[in-house]
Amino acid sequence: MIFAVDFDDPLKINGKPNLKLISFLRNRQAIGDAVVLFTSRTGASLNEAVGFCLKHGLALNGVQGGKVRADVYIDDKAEKPMK
């Protein structure tokens, strides 16, 4: 599976790492899933986000601006799908 995760608020909340989510994503990677950071950040701000992930043990499988194809999206602005 491919997990697409936004940076601001899902991974970094109020300046602090979301350790529960980072642990979950690391565990998913350990069983073969991929984690792609999707963000509107660019330049130094993007480098900061990638460095933050690495510092907290999350080695990203990719970085994507804009739309990304994934099986699971983790975003603070996402709406819950209707069932």
Backbone as ProteinMPNN parsed JSONL, in Angstrom:
{"seq_chain_A": "MIFAVDFDDPLKINGKPNLKLISFLRNRQAIGDAVVLFTSRTGASLNEAVGFCLKHGLALNGVQGGKVRADVYIDDKAEKPMK", "coords_chain_A": {"N_chain_A": [[0.834, -1.182, 0.0], [0.321, 2.311, -0.514], [0.944, 5.074, 1.432], [-0.035, 8.325, 1.64], [0.974, 11.216, 3.113], [0.35, 14.295, 4.665], [2.343, 17.07, 5.793], [2.178, 19.304, 7.707], [0.44, 19.392, 10.577], [-0.688, 16.644, 10.457], [1.85, 15.15, 10.675], [3.524, 16.93, 12.041], [2.628, 18.621, 14.777], [1.71, 21.565, 16.204], [4.412, 22.28, 16.234], [5.643, 20.027, 17.205], [6.641, 16.554, 16.919], [4.347, 14.106, 15.718], [4.385, 11.458, 17.266], [3.0, 9.057, 17.508], [1.742, 8.696, 15.007], [4.014, 8.71, 13.367], [5.315, 6.405, 14.287], [3.405, 4.479, 13.57], [3.505, 4.719, 10.743], [6.18, 3.994, 10.273], [6.092, 1.329, 11.084], [4.371, 0.339, 9.133], [5.972, 0.672, 6.881], [7.903, -1.207, 7.496], [6.647, -3.564, 6.898], [6.532, -3.457, 4.222], [5.072, -1.411, 2.994], [4.724, 1.838, 1.415], [5.636, 5.225, 2.118], [4.703, 8.394, 1.283], [5.417, 11.77, 1.259], [3.2, 14.361, 0.933], [2.932, 17.68, 0.056], [2.623, 21.251, 0.061], [4.841, 22.661, 0.46], [7.976, 24.157, -0.466], [11.412, 24.486, -1.574], [13.602, 25.664, 0.986], [11.809, 25.291, 3.057], [10.587, 22.886, 2.394], [12.812, 21.208, 2.534], [13.253, 21.388, 5.274], [10.989, 20.028, 6.241], [11.384, 17.409, 5.232], [13.812, 16.82, 6.501], [12.949, 16.916, 9.167], [11.285, 14.671, 9.242], [13.184, 12.621, 8.775], [14.841, 13.012, 11.01], [13.195, 12.082, 12.991], [13.046, 9.435, 12.473], [11.608, 8.608, 10.22], [11.952, 7.564, 7.163], [11.309, 8.721, 4.114], [9.575, 7.43, 1.242], [9.149, 8.913, -0.921], [8.548, 12.259, -2.19], [6.048, 14.544, -2.852], [4.532, 17.209, -4.523], [1.361, 18.707, -4.713], [-1.19, 16.734, -6.318], [-1.269, 13.273, -5.507], [-0.963, 9.819, -6.112], [-2.334, 7.336, -4.155], [-3.067, 4.754, -1.718], [-3.968, 5.267, 0.809], [-4.776, 8.271, 2.379], [-3.5, 10.723, 4.499], [-4.378, 13.494, 6.039], [-4.85, 16.596, 7.571], [-6.895, 18.194, 6.662], [-8.656, 16.626, 5.347], [-11.779, 15.119, 4.533], [-14.077, 12.879, 6.063], [-14.979, 9.95, 4.346], [-18.189, 9.221, 2.95], [-20.252, 6.523, 3.992]], "CA_chain_A": [[0.0, 0.0, 0.0], [1.0, 3.603, -0.491], [0.374, 6.035, 2.361], [0.326, 9.708, 1.344], [0.77, 11.948, 4.366], [0.667, 15.717, 4.68], [3.309, 17.341, 6.855], [1.692, 20.202, 8.758], [-0.609, 18.902, 11.464], [-0.616, 15.198, 10.719], [3.164, 14.713, 11.156], [4.07, 17.932, 12.96], [1.497, 19.313, 15.388], [2.185, 22.631, 17.102], [5.87, 22.255, 16.287], [6.144, 18.78, 17.785], [6.357, 15.378, 16.107], [3.241, 13.22, 16.065], [5.125, 10.203, 17.402], [2.098, 7.927, 17.287], [1.604, 8.533, 13.561], [5.324, 8.337, 12.822], [5.515, 4.996, 14.634], [2.499, 3.702, 12.716], [4.032, 4.715, 9.373], [7.406, 3.191, 10.272], [5.669, -0.074, 11.139], [3.832, -0.015, 7.809], [7.125, 0.528, 5.994], [8.592, -2.453, 7.857], [5.963, -4.693, 6.245], [6.608, -3.283, 2.776], [4.297, -0.293, 2.475], [5.476, 3.049, 1.094], [5.14, 6.479, 2.687], [5.023, 9.538, 0.437], [5.047, 13.055, 1.826], [2.633, 15.296, -0.032], [2.949, 18.977, 0.709], [2.776, 22.422, -0.811], [6.118, 23.29, 0.815], [9.029, 24.14, -1.482], [12.705, 25.054, -1.168], [14.115, 25.428, 2.333], [10.709, 24.797, 3.89], [10.454, 21.464, 2.066], [13.982, 20.539, 3.111], [13.001, 21.307, 6.713], [9.997, 18.972, 6.47], [12.036, 16.118, 4.983], [14.77, 16.647, 7.594], [12.172, 16.633, 10.372], [10.883, 13.263, 9.157], [14.381, 11.796, 8.96], [15.278, 13.163, 12.4], [12.304, 11.301, 13.842], [13.085, 8.039, 12.06], [10.722, 8.29, 9.106], [12.615, 7.71, 5.87], [10.234, 8.791, 3.128], [9.764, 6.752, -0.035], [8.997, 9.921, -1.962], [7.997, 13.561, -1.835], [5.212, 14.965, -3.971], [3.726, 18.418, -4.384], [0.107, 18.545, -5.45], [-1.896, 15.457, -6.24], [-0.446, 12.069, -5.435], [-1.74, 8.58, -6.143], [-2.054, 6.536, -2.961], [-4.168, 3.942, -1.213], [-4.44, 5.898, 2.045], [-4.379, 9.677, 2.508], [-3.547, 11.23, 5.875], [-4.339, 14.94, 5.873], [-5.708, 17.237, 8.564], [-8.017, 18.862, 6.012], [-9.457, 15.628, 4.637], [-13.099, 14.822, 5.065], [-14.358, 11.453, 6.157], [-15.85, 9.521, 3.251], [-19.524, 8.726, 3.313], [-20.33, 5.052, 3.866]], "C_chain_A": [[0.879, 1.245, 0.0], [0.23, 4.531, 0.437], [0.881, 7.419, 1.961], [-0.015, 10.528, 2.58], [1.206, 13.399, 4.206], [1.599, 15.971, 5.86], [2.705, 18.133, 8.013], [0.385, 19.703, 9.35], [-0.703, 17.388, 11.533], [0.731, 14.756, 11.298], [3.771, 15.649, 12.186], [2.899, 18.763, 13.482], [2.031, 20.303, 16.412], [3.694, 22.573, 17.313], [6.479, 20.974, 16.823], [5.801, 17.591, 16.901], [5.15, 14.6, 16.634], [3.833, 11.809, 16.121], [4.26, 8.973, 17.163], [1.943, 7.647, 15.792], [2.922, 8.105, 12.94], [5.614, 6.871, 13.099], [4.65, 4.09, 13.756], [3.065, 3.598, 11.298], [5.323, 3.914, 9.266], [7.081, 1.693, 10.307], [5.109, -0.53, 9.798], [4.976, -0.185, 6.803], [7.843, -0.795, 6.248], [7.932, -3.673, 7.224], [5.824, -4.48, 4.738], [5.784, -2.154, 2.18], [5.201, 0.916, 2.238], [4.812, 4.259, 1.736], [5.65, 7.625, 1.819], [4.541, 10.801, 1.138], [4.427, 13.889, 0.716], [2.397, 16.621, 0.67], [3.049, 20.078, -0.321], [4.076, 23.162, -0.497], [7.109, 23.169, -0.347], [10.323, 24.668, -0.86], [13.134, 24.665, 0.233], [13.042, 24.86, 3.25], [10.466, 23.305, 3.644], [11.61, 20.676, 2.659], [13.826, 20.377, 4.62], [12.045, 20.156, 7.027], [10.621, 17.583, 6.295], [13.04, 15.825, 6.099], [14.088, 16.301, 8.907], [11.76, 15.158, 10.388], [12.07, 12.346, 9.42], [14.859, 11.832, 10.406], [14.457, 12.288, 13.345], [12.105, 9.874, 13.318], [12.171, 7.634, 10.931], [11.44, 8.605, 7.804], [11.541, 7.625, 4.793], [10.589, 8.022, 1.862], [9.608, 7.714, -1.205], [8.432, 11.198, -1.391], [7.255, 14.062, -3.057], [4.486, 16.257, -3.628], [2.452, 18.229, -5.195], [-0.48, 17.165, -5.288], [-0.925, 14.283, -6.267], [-1.374, 10.86, -5.444], [-1.341, 7.736, -4.943], [-3.279, 5.711, -2.603], [-4.801, 4.574, 0.019], [-3.889, 7.318, 2.093], [-4.536, 10.112, 3.958], [-3.31, 12.733, 5.793], [-5.29, 15.567, 6.875], [-6.92, 17.918, 7.947], [-8.922, 17.907, 5.252], [-10.813, 15.458, 5.324], [-13.281, 13.327, 5.131], [-15.282, 11.056, 5.009], [-17.193, 9.039, 3.777], [-19.545, 7.219, 3.118], [-21.674, 4.665, 3.312]], "O_chain_A": [[2.023, 1.225, 0.455], [-0.969, 4.752, 0.265], [2.088, 7.659, 1.945], [-1.158, 10.532, 3.036], [2.282, 13.69, 3.683], [1.642, 15.188, 6.809], [2.721, 17.683, 9.159], [-0.637, 19.616, 8.669], [-0.796, 16.871, 12.646], [0.758, 14.057, 12.31], [4.458, 15.203, 13.105], [2.265, 19.509, 12.735], [2.715, 19.927, 17.364], [4.19, 22.788, 18.419], [7.701, 20.848, 16.89], [4.785, 17.608, 16.206], [4.964, 14.459, 17.842], [3.785, 11.065, 15.141], [4.747, 7.957, 16.666], [2.006, 6.495, 15.363], [2.944, 7.227, 12.077], [6.114, 6.166, 12.222], [5.114, 3.062, 13.263], [3.1, 2.512, 10.72], [5.538, 3.225, 8.27], [7.73, 0.896, 9.63], [5.349, -1.661, 9.375], [4.941, -1.09, 5.97], [8.334, -1.427, 5.313], [8.581, -4.702, 7.033], [5.102, -5.211, 4.06], [5.801, -1.962, 0.964], [6.298, 1.005, 2.789], [3.59, 4.314, 1.879], [6.855, 7.805, 1.643], [3.387, 10.884, 1.558], [5.05, 14.104, -0.325], [1.759, 16.689, 1.721], [3.508, 19.858, -1.442], [4.376, 24.18, -1.121], [7.079, 22.201, -1.107], [10.318, 25.223, 0.239], [13.048, 23.502, 0.627], [13.334, 24.039, 4.12], [10.176, 22.556, 4.576], [11.41, 19.6, 3.222], [14.217, 19.354, 5.183], [12.269, 19.399, 7.971], [10.405, 16.693, 7.117], [13.107, 14.697, 6.587], [14.594, 15.482, 9.674], [11.869, 14.484, 11.412], [11.968, 11.4, 10.201], [15.239, 10.803, 10.964], [14.958, 11.816, 14.366], [11.137, 9.198, 13.666], [11.969, 6.443, 10.697], [11.526, 9.762, 7.392], [10.937, 6.572, 4.591], [11.751, 7.969, 1.46], [9.903, 7.364, -2.348], [7.91, 11.231, -0.277], [7.774, 14.009, -4.172], [3.892, 16.375, -2.556], [2.492, 17.635, -6.272], [-0.297, 16.507, -4.264], [0.094, 14.305, -6.957], [-2.45, 10.89, -4.846], [-0.161, 7.453, -4.735], [-4.376, 5.936, -3.113], [-6.003, 4.443, 0.253], [-2.698, 7.545, 1.878], [-5.582, 9.893, 4.57], [-2.201, 13.189, 5.517], [-6.426, 15.113, 7.014], [-7.889, 18.194, 8.655], [-9.86, 18.342, 4.584], [-10.95, 15.637, 6.535], [-12.699, 12.589, 4.336], [-16.26, 11.75, 4.731], [-17.307, 8.525, 4.889], [-18.928, 6.698, 2.189], [-21.948, 3.479, 3.127]]}, "name": "protein", "num_of_chains": 1, "seq": "MIFAVDFDDPLKINGKPNLKLISFLRNRQAIGDAVVLFTSRTGASLNEAVGFCLKHGLALNGVQGGKVRADVYIDDKAEKPMK"}
